Amino acid sequence: MLVVSNLCVSYGPVAAVKGISFEVDSGELVTIIGANGAGKTTTLNAIMGLVPIVSGNIVLKGNSLAGVPVENRAGMGLSFSPEGRRVFKSLSVIDNLRAGGCTLSRSDFDRRLGSVLEQFPVLRERREQDAGTLSGGEQQMLAIARALMVNPTCLILDEPSLGLAPKIVTKVFEIIAELRASGVTILLVEQNVKKSLAIADRAYVMELGMIVRSGPADELADDQFVHDSYLGTGSRESGNG
Ligand code: ATP
């Protein structure tokens, strides 16, 4: 579905992503985990075309994304829920979903809206409410729902659990697992290592712009390095899982 090879991204003199390669197969939930500043968001932004790449290849369903403008990538099946949710706060829930589905025909839009509101009943209840008045968890659901409006072949989620209360974090991970079970291919970036590994098929660990570990998620959950770095007491993630 998605193949990233030798990807390098820099911000001026700062090399943020240093030649990483990974892939996401159709129907898989793949997670990229790692500490602050590892280069996870930069990787996703490069896939979406939001930051220029220095070198490397990004291929979606056999088609290179080189030179494809950001606004055309959704039409190729990529959809993105960015870090910090970025819902349109002064617009209603329904208008946020309209924005997500603005490239659809009227009949496709109506069909997708029905399906998305069925998946997220709380959004149906709050459809006329301004997005800025929703709780953090509801805004996250809206951000995911907005990304789902185009019925993506590959859904990219950046830190969906960030800043949410523990109970809501659990709910968000349940929703992601349900999406995976329904057949959506998902690339998930997270700092919540424990919960991500619990729902993912495979995982990549990023540190300082490089992939330092990869494998089936259940094996990485038992990996000593991952445990010591991200899961154990005193790890970079303690208190966040
Ligand atoms: P976080 O979880 O904190 O978002 P991350 O793993 O997503 O971290 P990135 O946000 O991709 O990491 O950042 C990777 C590196 O690139 C960091 O050193 C960061 O300071 C740097 N960086 C990110 N965005 C910019 C920018 N716009 N200009 C300059 N440097 C940047």
py3Dmol code that shows the C-alpha trace and the ligand (Angstrom):
import py3Dmol

protein = """\
ATOM      1  CA  MET A   1       0.000   0.000   0.000  1.00  0.00           C
ATOM      2  CA  LEU A   2       2.628   2.528   1.100  1.00  0.00           C
ATOM      3  CA  VAL A   3       6.380   2.143   0.617  1.00  0.00           C
ATOM      4  CA  VAL A   4       8.821   4.740   1.945  1.00  0.00           C
ATOM      5  CA  SER A   5      12.462   4.289   0.929  1.00  0.00           C
ATOM      6  CA  ASN A   6      15.567   6.134   2.114  1.00  0.00           C
ATOM      7  CA  LEU A   7      13.561   9.195   3.135  1.00  0.00           C
ATOM      8  CA  CYS A   8      15.612  12.228   4.183  1.00  0.00           C
ATOM      9  CA  VAL A   9      14.054  15.500   5.369  1.00  0.00           C
ATOM     10  CA  SER A  10      15.884  18.567   6.675  1.00  0.00           C
ATOM     11  CA  TYR A  11      14.880  21.909   8.099  1.00  0.00           C
ATOM     12  CA  GLY A  12      17.744  24.067   6.872  1.00  0.00           C
ATOM     13  CA  PRO A  13      20.858  22.615   8.503  1.00  0.00           C
ATOM     14  CA  VAL A  14      18.819  20.349  10.827  1.00  0.00           C
ATOM     15  CA  ALA A  15      18.483  16.787   9.494  1.00  0.00           C
ATOM     16  CA  ALA A  16      15.183  15.622  11.014  1.00  0.00           C
ATOM     17  CA  VAL A  17      14.751  12.335   9.100  1.00  0.00           C
ATOM     18  CA  LYS A  18      17.899  10.505   8.060  1.00  0.00           C
ATOM     19  CA  GLY A  19      17.280   7.885   5.382  1.00  0.00           C
ATOM     20  CA  ILE A  20      14.415   5.848   6.813  1.00  0.00           C
ATOM     21  CA  SER A  21      12.600   3.031   4.999  1.00  0.00           C
ATOM     22  CA  PHE A  22       9.358   1.351   5.962  1.00  0.00           C
ATOM     23  CA  GLU A  23       6.164   0.002   4.479  1.00  0.00           C
ATOM     24  CA  VAL A  24       2.508  -0.437   5.274  1.00  0.00           C
ATOM     25  CA  ASP A  25       0.661  -3.354   3.711  1.00  0.00           C
ATOM     26  CA  SER A  26      -2.983  -3.239   2.729  1.00  0.00           C
ATOM     27  CA  GLY A  27      -5.234  -3.670   5.771  1.00  0.00           C
ATOM     28  CA  GLU A  28      -2.381  -3.328   8.248  1.00  0.00           C
ATOM     29  CA  LEU A  29      -2.158  -1.044  11.259  1.00  0.00           C
ATOM     30  CA  VAL A  30       1.465   0.050  11.449  1.00  0.00           C
ATOM     31  CA  THR A  31       2.710   2.309  14.191  1.00  0.00           C
ATOM     32  CA  ILE A  32       5.782   4.527  14.363  1.00  0.00           C
ATOM     33  CA  ILE A  33       6.738   5.131  17.962  1.00  0.00           C
ATOM     34  CA  GLY A  34       9.450   7.217  19.533  1.00  0.00           C
ATOM     35  CA  ALA A  35      10.227  10.079  21.862  1.00  0.00           C
ATOM     36  CA  ASN A  36       9.743  13.818  21.260  1.00  0.00           C
ATOM     37  CA  GLY A  37      11.785  15.092  18.356  1.00  0.00           C
ATOM     38  CA  ALA A  38      12.500  11.647  16.865  1.00  0.00           C
ATOM     39  CA  GLY A  39      11.170  12.766  13.468  1.00  0.00           C
ATOM     40  CA  LYS A  40       7.768  11.059  13.467  1.00  0.00           C
ATOM     41  CA  THR A  41       5.646  14.078  12.542  1.00  0.00           C
ATOM     42  CA  THR A  42       8.183  15.150   9.934  1.00  0.00           C
ATOM     43  CA  THR A  43       7.887  11.705   8.335  1.00  0.00           C
ATOM     44  CA  LEU A  44       4.101  11.982   8.130  1.00  0.00           C
ATOM     45  CA  ASN A  45       4.272  15.546   6.827  1.00  0.00           C
ATOM     46  CA  ALA A  46       6.660  14.361   4.118  1.00  0.00           C
ATOM     47  CA  ILE A  47       4.254  11.586   3.097  1.00  0.00           C
ATOM     48  CA  MET A  48       1.440  14.138   2.848  1.00  0.00           C
ATOM     49  CA  GLY A  49       3.625  16.576   0.898  1.00  0.00           C
ATOM     50  CA  LEU A  50       3.504  19.213   3.631  1.00  0.00           C
ATOM     51  CA  VAL A  51       7.306  19.436   3.880  1.00  0.00           C
ATOM     52  CA  PRO A  52       9.734  19.020   0.975  1.00  0.00           C
ATOM     53  CA  ILE A  53      11.948  15.945   1.016  1.00  0.00           C
ATOM     54  CA  VAL A  54      15.702  16.081   0.463  1.00  0.00           C
ATOM     55  CA  SER A  55      15.829  12.585  -1.049  1.00  0.00           C
ATOM     56  CA  GLY A  56      14.079   9.252  -1.052  1.00  0.00           C
ATOM     57  CA  ASN A  57      10.909   7.771  -2.520  1.00  0.00           C
ATOM     58  CA  ILE A  58       7.324   7.583  -1.326  1.00  0.00           C
ATOM     59  CA  VAL A  59       5.110   5.200  -3.287  1.00  0.00           C
ATOM     60  CA  LEU A  60       1.377   4.725  -2.741  1.00  0.00           C
ATOM     61  CA  LYS A  61      -0.291   1.730  -4.408  1.00  0.00           C
ATOM     62  CA  GLY A  62       2.555   1.568  -6.920  1.00  0.00           C
ATOM     63  CA  ASN A  63       2.423   5.292  -7.765  1.00  0.00           C
ATOM     64  CA  SER A  64       5.285   7.591  -6.823  1.00  0.00           C
ATOM     65  CA  LEU A  65       4.174  10.681  -4.940  1.00  0.00           C
ATOM     66  CA  ALA A  66       7.179  12.668  -6.202  1.00  0.00           C
ATOM     67  CA  GLY A  67       5.956  16.005  -7.508  1.00  0.00           C
ATOM     68  CA  VAL A  68       2.323  15.289  -6.560  1.00  0.00           C
ATOM     69  CA  PRO A  69       0.954  18.439  -4.887  1.00  0.00           C
ATOM     70  CA  VAL A  70      -0.428  18.055  -1.390  1.00  0.00           C
ATOM     71  CA  GLU A  71      -3.973  18.840  -2.524  1.00  0.00           C
ATOM     72  CA  ASN A  72      -3.921  15.900  -4.953  1.00  0.00           C
ATOM     73  CA  ARG A  73      -2.754  13.290  -2.444  1.00  0.00           C
ATOM     74  CA  ALA A  74      -6.191  12.903  -0.837  1.00  0.00           C
ATOM     75  CA  GLY A  75      -7.615  12.008  -4.238  1.00  0.00           C
ATOM     76  CA  MET A  76      -5.000   9.231  -4.441  1.00  0.00           C
ATOM     77  CA  GLY A  77      -6.337   7.696  -1.228  1.00  0.00           C
ATOM     78  CA  LEU A  78      -4.243   9.299   1.526  1.00  0.00           C
ATOM     79  CA  SER A  79      -5.971  11.003   4.403  1.00  0.00           C
ATOM     80  CA  PHE A  80      -4.397  12.740   7.377  1.00  0.00           C
ATOM     81  CA  SER A  81      -5.468  13.564  10.911  1.00  0.00           C
ATOM     82  CA  PRO A  82      -2.748  15.966  12.087  1.00  0.00           C
ATOM     83  CA  GLU A  83      -1.127  16.375  15.483  1.00  0.00           C
ATOM     84  CA  GLY A  84      -3.162  18.747  17.635  1.00  0.00           C
ATOM     85  CA  ARG A  85      -6.380  17.767  15.758  1.00  0.00           C
ATOM     86  CA  ARG A  86      -6.620  21.098  13.860  1.00  0.00           C
ATOM     87  CA  VAL A  87     -10.406  21.046  13.633  1.00  0.00           C
ATOM     88  CA  PHE A  88     -11.986  24.242  12.283  1.00  0.00           C
ATOM     89  CA  LYS A  89     -13.115  25.582  15.645  1.00  0.00           C
ATOM     90  CA  SER A  90     -15.537  28.240  14.448  1.00  0.00           C
ATOM     91  CA  LEU A  91     -17.301  25.809  12.118  1.00  0.00           C
ATOM     92  CA  SER A  92     -19.970  23.339  13.190  1.00  0.00           C
ATOM     93  CA  VAL A  93     -19.253  19.627  13.388  1.00  0.00           C
ATOM     94  CA  ILE A  94     -21.149  19.053  10.174  1.00  0.00           C
ATOM     95  CA  ASP A  95     -19.229  21.824   8.351  1.00  0.00           C
ATOM     96  CA  ASN A  96     -15.930  20.268   9.479  1.00  0.00           C
ATOM     97  CA  LEU A  97     -17.113  17.002   7.956  1.00  0.00           C
ATOM     98  CA  ARG A  98     -18.170  18.903   4.800  1.00  0.00           C
ATOM     99  CA  ALA A  99     -14.624  20.263   4.579  1.00  0.00           C
ATOM    100  CA  GLY A 100     -13.243  16.738   4.856  1.00  0.00           C
ATOM    101  CA  GLY A 101     -15.540  15.582   2.068  1.00  0.00           C
ATOM    102  CA  CYS A 102     -15.365  18.660  -0.153  1.00  0.00           C
ATOM    103  CA  THR A 103     -13.959  16.686  -3.096  1.00  0.00           C
ATOM    104  CA  LEU A 104     -16.876  14.212  -3.076  1.00  0.00           C
ATOM    105  CA  SER A 105     -19.945  14.320  -5.281  1.00  0.00           C
ATOM    106  CA  ARG A 106     -23.222  15.111  -3.500  1.00  0.00           C
ATOM    107  CA  SER A 107     -24.336  11.480  -3.443  1.00  0.00           C
ATOM    108  CA  ASP A 108     -20.930  10.175  -2.269  1.00  0.00           C
ATOM    109  CA  PHE A 109     -20.841  12.895   0.377  1.00  0.00           C
ATOM    110  CA  ASP A 110     -24.277  11.929   1.727  1.00  0.00           C
ATOM    111  CA  ARG A 111     -23.301   8.253   1.821  1.00  0.00           C
ATOM    112  CA  ARG A 112     -19.982   8.901   3.587  1.00  0.00           C
ATOM    113  CA  LEU A 113     -21.585  11.318   6.042  1.00  0.00           C
ATOM    114  CA  GLY A 114     -24.157   8.685   7.022  1.00  0.00           C
ATOM    115  CA  SER A 115     -21.437   6.095   7.500  1.00  0.00           C
ATOM    116  CA  VAL A 116     -19.128   8.376   9.500  1.00  0.00           C
ATOM    117  CA  LEU A 117     -21.957   9.598  11.773  1.00  0.00           C
ATOM    118  CA  GLU A 118     -22.862   5.969  12.413  1.00  0.00           C
ATOM    119  CA  GLN A 119     -19.266   5.283  13.467  1.00  0.00           C
ATOM    120  CA  PHE A 120     -19.202   8.369  15.696  1.00  0.00           C
ATOM    121  CA  PRO A 121     -22.654   8.740  17.299  1.00  0.00           C
ATOM    122  CA  VAL A 122     -21.428  11.571  19.550  1.00  0.00           C
ATOM    123  CA  LEU A 123     -20.791  13.656  16.425  1.00  0.00           C
ATOM    124  CA  ARG A 124     -24.335  13.024  15.220  1.00  0.00           C
ATOM    125  CA  GLU A 125     -25.611  14.338  18.565  1.00  0.00           C
ATOM    126  CA  ARG A 126     -23.419  17.416  18.279  1.00  0.00           C
ATOM    127  CA  ARG A 127     -23.655  17.995  14.548  1.00  0.00           C
ATOM    128  CA  GLU A 128     -24.759  21.658  14.797  1.00  0.00           C
ATOM    129  CA  GLN A 129     -22.346  22.536  17.621  1.00  0.00           C
ATOM    130  CA  ASP A 130     -19.210  24.618  16.891  1.00  0.00           C
ATOM    131  CA  ALA A 131     -16.176  22.324  16.889  1.00  0.00           C
ATOM    132  CA  GLY A 132     -14.364  24.686  19.295  1.00  0.00           C
ATOM    133  CA  THR A 133     -16.940  23.929  21.985  1.00  0.00           C
ATOM    134  CA  LEU A 134     -16.350  20.152  21.854  1.00  0.00           C
ATOM    135  CA  SER A 135     -14.235  18.389  24.478  1.00  0.00           C
ATOM    136  CA  GLY A 136     -10.686  17.381  23.529  1.00  0.00           C
ATOM    137  CA  GLY A 137     -11.752  13.775  22.985  1.00  0.00           C
ATOM    138  CA  GLU A 138     -14.710  14.818  20.823  1.00  0.00           C
ATOM    139  CA  GLN A 139     -12.446  17.098  18.781  1.00  0.00           C
ATOM    140  CA  GLN A 140     -10.101  14.142  18.229  1.00  0.00           C
ATOM    141  CA  MET A 141     -13.014  12.002  17.058  1.00  0.00           C
ATOM    142  CA  LEU A 142     -14.052  14.822  14.716  1.00  0.00           C
ATOM    143  CA  ALA A 143     -10.496  15.056  13.332  1.00  0.00           C
ATOM    144  CA  ILE A 144     -10.500  11.313  12.606  1.00  0.00           C
ATOM    145  CA  ALA A 145     -14.042  11.429  11.213  1.00  0.00           C
ATOM    146  CA  ARG A 146     -13.109  14.357   8.947  1.00  0.00           C
ATOM    147  CA  ALA A 147     -10.175  12.331   7.600  1.00  0.00           C
ATOM    148  CA  LEU A 148     -12.485   9.355   7.009  1.00  0.00           C
ATOM    149  CA  MET A 149     -14.904  11.372   4.857  1.00  0.00           C
ATOM    150  CA  VAL A 150     -12.921  10.565   1.704  1.00  0.00           C
ATOM    151  CA  ASN A 151     -13.018   6.833   2.528  1.00  0.00           C
ATOM    152  CA  PRO A 152      -9.212   6.694   2.434  1.00  0.00           C
ATOM    153  CA  THR A 153      -7.219   3.677   1.349  1.00  0.00           C
ATOM    154  CA  CYS A 154      -4.539   4.750   3.846  1.00  0.00           C
ATOM    155  CA  LEU A 155      -5.406   6.744   6.953  1.00  0.00           C
ATOM    156  CA  ILE A 156      -2.539   8.565   8.666  1.00  0.00           C
ATOM    157  CA  LEU A 157      -2.972   9.540  12.310  1.00  0.00           C
ATOM    158  CA  ASP A 158      -0.510  11.796  14.138  1.00  0.00           C
ATOM    159  CA  GLU A 159      -0.591  11.499  17.941  1.00  0.00           C
ATOM    160  CA  PRO A 160      -4.349  11.035  18.321  1.00  0.00           C
ATOM    161  CA  SER A 161      -4.056  10.448  22.083  1.00  0.00           C
ATOM    162  CA  LEU A 162      -2.025  13.591  22.793  1.00  0.00           C
ATOM    163  CA  GLY A 163      -3.338  15.646  25.702  1.00  0.00           C
ATOM    164  CA  LEU A 164      -6.419  13.523  26.361  1.00  0.00           C
ATOM    165  CA  ALA A 165      -7.611  12.144  29.705  1.00  0.00           C
ATOM    166  CA  PRO A 166      -6.742   8.442  30.241  1.00  0.00           C
ATOM    167  CA  LYS A 167     -10.348   7.242  29.806  1.00  0.00           C
ATOM    168  CA  ILE A 168     -10.656   9.126  26.524  1.00  0.00           C
ATOM    169  CA  VAL A 169      -7.268   7.814  25.369  1.00  0.00           C
ATOM    170  CA  THR A 170      -8.619   4.275  25.816  1.00  0.00           C
ATOM    171  CA  LYS A 171     -11.701   5.201  23.769  1.00  0.00           C
ATOM    172  CA  VAL A 172      -9.599   6.694  20.958  1.00  0.00           C
ATOM    173  CA  PHE A 173      -7.464   3.536  20.765  1.00  0.00           C
ATOM    174  CA  GLU A 174     -10.646   1.418  20.694  1.00  0.00           C
ATOM    175  CA  ILE A 175     -11.880   3.462  17.731  1.00  0.00           C
ATOM    176  CA  ILE A 176      -8.573   3.010  15.893  1.00  0.00           C
ATOM    177  CA  ALA A 177      -8.690  -0.752  16.522  1.00  0.00           C
ATOM    178  CA  GLU A 178     -12.274  -0.840  15.192  1.00  0.00           C
ATOM    179  CA  LEU A 179     -11.214   1.026  12.045  1.00  0.00           C
ATOM    180  CA  ARG A 180      -8.420  -1.503  11.526  1.00  0.00           C
ATOM    181  CA  ALA A 181     -10.893  -4.358  12.000  1.00  0.00           C
ATOM    182  CA  SER A 182     -13.188  -2.793   9.392  1.00  0.00           C
ATOM    183  CA  GLY A 183     -10.363  -2.991   6.825  1.00  0.00           C
ATOM    184  CA  VAL A 184      -8.909   0.535   6.845  1.00  0.00           C
ATOM    185  CA  THR A 185      -5.111   0.622   6.358  1.00  0.00           C
ATOM    186  CA  ILE A 186      -3.633   2.814   9.097  1.00  0.00           C
ATOM    187  CA  LEU A 187      -0.276   4.444   9.761  1.00  0.00           C
ATOM    188  CA  LEU A 188      -0.272   5.630  13.368  1.00  0.00           C
ATOM    189  CA  VAL A 189       2.325   7.852  15.001  1.00  0.00           C
ATOM    190  CA  GLU A 190       2.190   7.793  18.776  1.00  0.00           C
ATOM    191  CA  GLN A 191       4.091   8.475  21.953  1.00  0.00           C
ATOM    192  CA  ASN A 192       1.763   6.151  23.846  1.00  0.00           C
ATOM    193  CA  VAL A 193       3.937   3.131  23.103  1.00  0.00           C
ATOM    194  CA  LYS A 194       2.090   0.613  25.233  1.00  0.00           C
ATOM    195  CA  LYS A 195      -1.341   1.221  23.765  1.00  0.00           C
ATOM    196  CA  SER A 196      -0.024   1.538  20.199  1.00  0.00           C
ATOM    197  CA  LEU A 197       1.801  -1.779  20.353  1.00  0.00           C
ATOM    198  CA  ALA A 198      -1.321  -3.396  21.802  1.00  0.00           C
ATOM    199  CA  ILE A 199      -3.422  -2.601  18.705  1.00  0.00           C
ATOM    200  CA  ALA A 200      -0.829  -2.523  15.900  1.00  0.00           C
ATOM    201  CA  ASP A 201       0.203  -5.327  13.538  1.00  0.00           C
ATOM    202  CA  ARG A 202       3.749  -4.051  13.135  1.00  0.00           C
ATOM    203  CA  ALA A 203       5.826  -1.211  14.544  1.00  0.00           C
ATOM    204  CA  TYR A 204       8.885   0.891  13.841  1.00  0.00           C
ATOM    205  CA  VAL A 205      10.841   2.663  16.572  1.00  0.00           C
ATOM    206  CA  MET A 206      12.346   6.037  15.618  1.00  0.00           C
ATOM    207  CA  GLU A 207      15.184   7.785  17.412  1.00  0.00           C
ATOM    208  CA  LEU A 208      17.012  10.898  16.223  1.00  0.00           C
ATOM    209  CA  GLY A 209      15.650  10.642  12.690  1.00  0.00           C
ATOM    210  CA  MET A 210      16.422   6.952  12.227  1.00  0.00           C
ATOM    211  CA  ILE A 211      14.539   3.674  12.576  1.00  0.00           C
ATOM    212  CA  VAL A 212      16.308   1.711  15.286  1.00  0.00           C
ATOM    213  CA  ARG A 213      13.936  -1.249  15.694  1.00  0.00           C
ATOM    214  CA  SER A 214      11.105  -2.805  13.706  1.00  0.00           C
ATOM    215  CA  GLY A 215       8.984  -5.917  13.786  1.00  0.00           C
ATOM    216  CA  PRO A 216       5.642  -7.406  14.775  1.00  0.00           C
ATOM    217  CA  ALA A 217       4.085  -5.227  17.471  1.00  0.00           C
ATOM    218  CA  ASP A 218       3.706  -8.062  19.973  1.00  0.00           C
ATOM    219  CA  GLU A 219       7.389  -8.963  19.600  1.00  0.00           C
ATOM    220  CA  LEU A 220       8.470  -5.342  20.068  1.00  0.00           C
ATOM    221  CA  ALA A 221       6.317  -5.103  23.184  1.00  0.00           C
ATOM    222  CA  ASP A 222       8.524  -7.862  24.646  1.00  0.00           C
ATOM    223  CA  ASP A 223      11.779  -6.415  23.268  1.00  0.00           C
ATOM    224  CA  GLN A 224      14.200  -5.496  26.053  1.00  0.00           C
ATOM    225  CA  PHE A 225      15.343  -2.273  24.368  1.00  0.00           C
ATOM    226  CA  VAL A 226      11.756  -1.097  23.789  1.00  0.00           C
ATOM    227  CA  HIS A 227      10.810  -2.095  27.302  1.00  0.00           C
ATOM    228  CA  ASP A 228      13.720  -0.269  28.908  1.00  0.00           C
ATOM    229  CA  SER A 229      13.381   2.817  26.703  1.00  0.00           C
ATOM    230  CA  TYR A 230       9.623   3.256  26.531  1.00  0.00           C
ATOM    231  CA  LEU A 231       7.679   0.918  28.792  1.00  0.00           C
ATOM    232  CA  GLY A 232       9.538   0.347  32.052  1.00  0.00           C
ATOM    233  CA  THR A 233       9.631   2.472  35.192  1.00  0.00           C
ATOM    234  CA  GLY A 234      11.808   5.480  34.534  1.00  0.00           C
ATOM    235  CA  SER A 235      11.425   5.070  30.756  1.00  0.00           C
ATOM    236  CA  ARG A 236      10.817   8.021  28.476  1.00  0.00           C
ATOM    237  CA  GLU A 237       7.157   7.072  28.446  1.00  0.00           C
ATOM    238  CA  SER A 238       6.523   6.375  32.119  1.00  0.00           C
ATOM    239  CA  GLY A 239       3.414   8.165  33.245  1.00  0.00           C
ATOM    240  CA  ASN A 240       2.169   8.407  29.679  1.00  0.00           C
ATOM    241  CA  GLY A 241       1.007   4.847  29.147  1.00  0.00           C
TER     242      GLY A 241
END
"""
ligand_1 = """\
31
ATP
P 6.961 15.204 18.660
O 6.381 13.962 19.181
O 7.492 16.122 19.717
O 6.084 15.906 17.653
P 8.443 14.040 16.481
O 9.046 12.695 16.636
O 7.158 14.122 15.745
O 8.304 14.744 17.885
P 9.393 16.064 14.700
O 8.323 17.036 15.103
O 9.280 15.434 13.384
O 9.552 14.940 15.796
O 10.805 16.815 14.819
C 12.019 16.211 14.407
C 13.148 17.214 14.539
O 12.964 18.273 13.600
C 13.231 17.877 15.899
O 14.604 18.046 16.211
C 12.555 19.197 15.713
O 13.078 20.175 16.587
C 12.917 19.526 14.261
N 11.853 20.328 13.614
C 10.563 19.972 13.472
N 9.879 20.924 12.801
C 10.780 21.901 12.516
C 10.703 23.158 11.813
N 9.555 23.579 11.272
N 11.834 23.887 11.730
C 13.009 23.457 12.260
N 13.163 22.289 12.914
C 12.054 21.516 13.038
"""
view = py3Dmol.view(width=600, height=400)
view.addModel(protein, "pdb")
view.setStyle({"model": 0}, {"cartoon": {"style": "trace"}})
view.addModel(ligand_1, "xyz")
view.setStyle({"model": 1}, {"stick": {}})
view.zoomTo()
view.show()
